[in-house]
Amino acid sequence: MRRYISFIIILLGLVHSTSHAAENTPTFKLSGDVSLLTHYVENGLSQTDNSPALQGSFWFNFGPQFRMGLWGSNVHYDNGGDNFNLRGNADIKIDFSTTSNAVIMYTYSKYFNEDERTGNILALHLNFGTYRVMYDSMSNWEGTHKRNTRLGFGKATQVFTDWIWDNEIGYNSPDVNEISSYFDARTALGTNWGVIFFEGAVTGTSAPSDLNGAGDIFVILSAKTGF
């Protein structure tokens, strides 16, 4: 807890020192999106046991830097029935330039009918043009009540004129004796068709046998629209 407090104090100081980069008048508005996926996979790990998922998010933007909201998805694990994951989110964006920023995020992740997975996530994401660097700290990784830290790197590239090729790799260090550190990877190709973004993706991990099949290679199709 003291580490979290010190981390937040340092980053709030960074917000103050760079606040001149976002001097826009606050625009209080609502935003959100809805997604339909053939399979929900997060950081290389299956969350719906190869079943479809319907997801939605809702944000209230307090200005150009701060927002709060909710995100929800159905989930399913091999040791239980259908469940629901509801997340309360808050993030602060610090603009360094028109193409680079840092985003500090906090998430409280609540599971219904699968409460042993409930926990929180503290994250720092850095965006530099089409590149991104991510640090995520999870308090209850996969219901083990053990911490996991993930360091990720990603890049989105425009190809074929109006398609987006998005790639990401992460290094996970779960504090679980039975599972060694492992990599997860995702590559995806998507495009907009009207107001809907269609995407096909392939994910996998470097340790599928240690993860009881949850980290196998998966092919995912999705459709997403925002408002």
C-alpha positions as CSV (number, residue, x, y, z in Angstrom):
1,M,0.0,0.0,0.0
2,R,2.8,2.4,0.8
3,R,4.3,1.7,-2.6
4,Y,1.0,2.6,-4.3
5,I,0.7,5.9,-2.3
6,S,4.3,6.9,-3.1
7,F,3.7,6.0,-6.8
8,I,0.6,8.1,-7.0
9,I,2.2,11.1,-5.2
10,I,5.1,11.1,-7.7
11,L,2.8,10.9,-10.7
12,L,0.5,13.6,-9.4
13,G,3.6,15.8,-9.2
14,L,4.3,15.0,-12.8
15,V,0.7,15.9,-13.7
16,H,1.2,19.3,-12.0
17,S,4.5,19.9,-13.7
18,T,3.2,19.1,-17.2
19,S,-0.3,20.6,-16.9
20,H,0.6,23.4,-19.3
21,A,0.5,20.7,-22.1
22,A,-3.3,20.4,-21.8
23,E,-4.7,23.9,-21.2
24,N,-8.0,23.2,-23.1
25,T,-11.2,24.2,-21.5
26,P,-12.7,21.1,-19.7
27,T,-15.4,19.4,-21.8
28,F,-17.7,17.4,-19.6
29,K,-19.1,14.7,-21.8
30,L,-20.1,11.0,-21.9
31,S,-18.5,8.4,-24.1
32,G,-18.4,4.6,-24.4
33,D,-18.4,1.6,-26.7
34,V,-19.9,-1.8,-27.2
35,S,-18.0,-4.9,-28.4
36,L,-19.0,-8.4,-29.5
37,L,-16.2,-11.0,-29.5
38,T,-16.0,-14.7,-30.5
39,H,-13.7,-15.2,-27.5
40,Y,-12.5,-12.9,-24.7
41,V,-8.8,-13.2,-24.1
42,E,-6.9,-10.8,-21.8
43,N,-3.1,-10.6,-21.9
44,G,-3.0,-14.0,-23.6
45,L,-5.3,-15.8,-21.1
46,S,-8.8,-17.0,-22.0
47,Q,-11.6,-15.4,-19.9
48,T,-14.6,-17.1,-21.6
49,D,-13.3,-20.6,-22.2
50,N,-13.6,-20.3,-26.0
51,S,-17.1,-18.8,-25.7
52,P,-18.4,-15.5,-27.2
53,A,-18.4,-12.3,-25.1
54,L,-20.4,-9.1,-25.1
55,Q,-18.6,-6.1,-23.5
56,G,-19.4,-2.5,-22.9
57,S,-17.8,0.6,-21.4
58,F,-19.2,3.9,-20.2
59,W,-17.0,6.9,-19.4
60,F,-17.6,10.4,-17.9
61,N,-14.9,12.8,-19.1
62,F,-14.3,15.5,-16.6
63,G,-12.0,17.3,-19.0
64,P,-9.1,16.6,-21.3
65,Q,-7.1,14.8,-18.6
66,F,-9.3,13.0,-16.1
67,R,-12.2,10.5,-16.6
68,M,-14.0,7.8,-14.7
69,G,-16.3,5.0,-15.8
70,L,-17.5,1.4,-15.8
71,W,-16.6,-1.6,-18.0
72,G,-18.4,-5.0,-18.0
73,S,-18.1,-8.3,-19.7
74,N,-19.4,-11.8,-19.3
75,V,-16.7,-14.4,-18.3
76,H,-16.6,-18.1,-18.0
77,Y,-14.0,-20.4,-16.4
78,D,-13.6,-24.2,-16.5
79,N,-14.1,-24.5,-12.8
80,G,-17.4,-22.6,-12.7
81,G,-20.4,-21.5,-14.6
82,D,-21.1,-18.2,-16.4
83,N,-20.1,-15.1,-14.5
84,F,-19.8,-11.4,-14.9
85,N,-16.9,-9.0,-14.5
86,L,-17.6,-5.4,-13.7
87,R,-14.8,-2.9,-13.5
88,G,-14.7,0.6,-12.0
89,N,-12.0,2.6,-13.8
90,A,-10.3,6.0,-13.4
91,D,-7.4,7.4,-15.4
92,I,-5.4,10.6,-15.7
93,K,-3.8,11.5,-19.0
94,I,-0.7,13.7,-19.0
95,D,0.1,15.2,-22.5
96,F,3.8,15.7,-23.3
97,S,3.1,16.7,-26.9
98,T,0.4,16.3,-29.5
99,T,1.5,12.7,-30.2
100,S,2.9,11.5,-26.8
101,N,1.3,11.1,-23.4
102,A,1.3,9.1,-20.2
103,V,-1.9,7.6,-18.7
104,I,-2.1,6.6,-15.0
105,M,-4.9,4.1,-14.4
106,Y,-6.7,2.5,-11.5
107,T,-9.2,-0.3,-11.8
108,Y,-11.3,-2.1,-9.2
109,S,-12.3,-5.4,-10.8
110,K,-15.4,-7.1,-9.2
111,Y,-16.5,-10.6,-10.2
112,F,-20.0,-11.9,-9.6
113,N,-20.5,-15.6,-8.8
114,E,-16.7,-15.8,-9.0
115,D,-15.7,-13.4,-6.2
116,E,-12.4,-15.1,-5.5
117,R,-11.1,-13.3,-8.6
118,T,-11.9,-9.8,-7.4
119,G,-9.0,-7.4,-7.1
120,N,-7.5,-4.2,-8.4
121,I,-5.1,-3.1,-11.1
122,L,-2.7,-0.1,-11.0
123,A,-1.2,0.8,-14.4
124,L,1.0,3.3,-16.2
125,H,0.9,3.4,-20.0
126,L,3.2,5.6,-22.1
127,N,2.2,6.4,-25.7
128,F,4.7,7.8,-28.2
129,G,3.0,8.2,-31.6
130,T,2.1,4.6,-32.7
131,Y,4.3,3.0,-30.0
132,R,3.1,2.2,-26.5
133,V,4.8,0.9,-23.3
134,M,2.7,-0.5,-20.5
135,Y,3.2,-1.4,-16.9
136,D,0.4,-3.2,-15.1
137,S,0.3,-4.4,-11.5
138,M,-2.5,-6.8,-10.6
139,S,-3.3,-7.7,-7.0
140,N,-5.2,-10.9,-7.6
141,W,-3.9,-12.6,-10.7
142,E,-6.3,-15.3,-12.1
143,G,-7.9,-15.8,-8.7
144,T,-4.7,-16.9,-7.0
145,H,-4.7,-14.0,-4.5
146,K,-1.1,-13.4,-5.7
147,R,0.3,-10.4,-7.4
148,N,1.4,-10.2,-11.1
149,T,3.3,-7.5,-12.9
150,R,3.2,-7.2,-16.6
151,L,5.5,-5.1,-18.8
152,G,4.2,-4.7,-22.3
153,F,5.3,-3.1,-25.6
154,G,3.0,-2.5,-28.6
155,K,2.8,-0.7,-31.9
156,A,0.0,0.0,-34.3
157,T,0.8,0.4,-38.0
158,Q,-1.5,1.6,-40.8
159,V,-1.4,-0.8,-43.8
160,F,-3.4,-1.3,-47.0
161,T,-4.5,2.4,-46.8
162,D,-7.2,2.0,-44.1
163,W,-6.3,-1.1,-42.1
164,I,-4.6,-1.1,-38.7
165,W,-2.1,-3.8,-37.9
166,D,-1.7,-3.9,-34.1
167,N,1.0,-5.9,-32.4
168,E,1.7,-6.3,-28.6
169,I,4.0,-8.4,-26.5
170,G,4.0,-8.6,-22.7
171,Y,6.3,-10.1,-20.0
172,N,4.4,-11.5,-17.0
173,S,5.9,-12.2,-13.6
174,P,3.2,-13.8,-11.4
175,D,4.1,-14.3,-7.7
176,V,3.1,-18.0,-8.0
177,N,5.6,-20.7,-7.2
178,E,4.1,-23.2,-9.7
179,I,4.2,-20.8,-12.6
180,S,7.4,-19.2,-14.0
181,S,7.5,-15.8,-15.7
182,Y,6.1,-16.0,-19.3
183,F,5.5,-13.9,-22.4
184,D,2.1,-13.2,-24.0
185,A,1.7,-12.0,-27.6
186,R,-1.1,-10.6,-29.8
187,T,-1.3,-9.6,-33.4
188,A,-4.4,-8.2,-35.0
189,L,-5.6,-6.7,-38.2
190,G,-8.7,-4.5,-38.3
191,T,-10.6,-1.8,-40.3
192,N,-13.6,0.5,-40.0
193,W,-16.8,-0.3,-41.9
194,G,-19.1,2.6,-41.3
195,V,-19.3,3.1,-37.5
196,I,-18.1,-0.4,-36.7
197,F,-14.5,-1.5,-36.3
198,F,-14.0,-5.1,-37.3
199,E,-10.8,-7.0,-36.2
200,G,-9.3,-10.4,-36.4
201,A,-6.6,-11.3,-33.9
202,V,-4.3,-14.2,-32.9
203,T,-3.0,-14.5,-29.3
204,G,-0.8,-16.9,-27.4
205,T,1.7,-17.4,-24.5
206,S,5.1,-18.9,-24.1
207,A,3.8,-21.3,-21.3
208,P,0.5,-22.8,-22.4
209,S,1.1,-26.1,-20.5
210,D,1.7,-24.2,-17.2
211,L,-1.5,-22.3,-17.6
212,N,-3.9,-25.3,-18.0
213,G,-4.9,-24.4,-21.5
214,A,-5.9,-20.8,-20.7
215,G,-2.8,-19.5,-22.5
216,D,-3.1,-21.6,-25.8
217,I,-3.1,-20.0,-29.2
218,F,-6.5,-18.5,-29.9
219,V,-8.1,-16.9,-33.0
220,I,-10.5,-14.1,-32.2
221,L,-13.0,-12.1,-34.3
222,S,-14.6,-8.9,-32.9
223,A,-16.8,-6.0,-33.8
224,K,-16.8,-2.7,-31.9
225,T,-18.7,0.6,-32.1
226,G,-18.4,3.7,-30.0
227,F,-20.5,6.7,-29.0
